[in-house]
Amino acid sequence: SASALLDSMQEERSLLEIYEAVALGRLGRDQEALDRLSKVRESLLRLPDNWLTAAASISMSTVHISLGDRVQALAMATDGLVSARRCGSRYWEAIALIN
């Protein structure tokens, strides 16, 4: 149905936005990466917890680590861990624990 297709496209768009922000972080454009990840995460928080919410939070944690902000990095990793557990994603749960 059209609704299912739009939902699928929203998931893909969010995933691409996360990947783009992660790439920016790896290029040293940390603040831009955080801005984009925050925007994606805010839109995902309006939905039930899913693996994309965990991925966005954990990606934000990684950027905060590279900025030296350990407190915010831990907060975002913990947020990602909670989201991963709520949606049953063992993969993202493991990534959060590593972060």
FENBEL-V350577 format. One line per field, one symbol per residue. ss: DSSP state (H for helix, E for strand, L for the rest). Layout:
# FENBEL-V350577
ss=???
This chain:
# FENBEL-V350577
ss=LHHHHHHHHHHHHHHHHHHHHHHHHHLLLHHHHHHHHHHHHHHHLLLLLLHHHHHHHHHHHHHHHHHLLHHHHHHHHHHHHHHHHHHLLHHHHHHHHHL
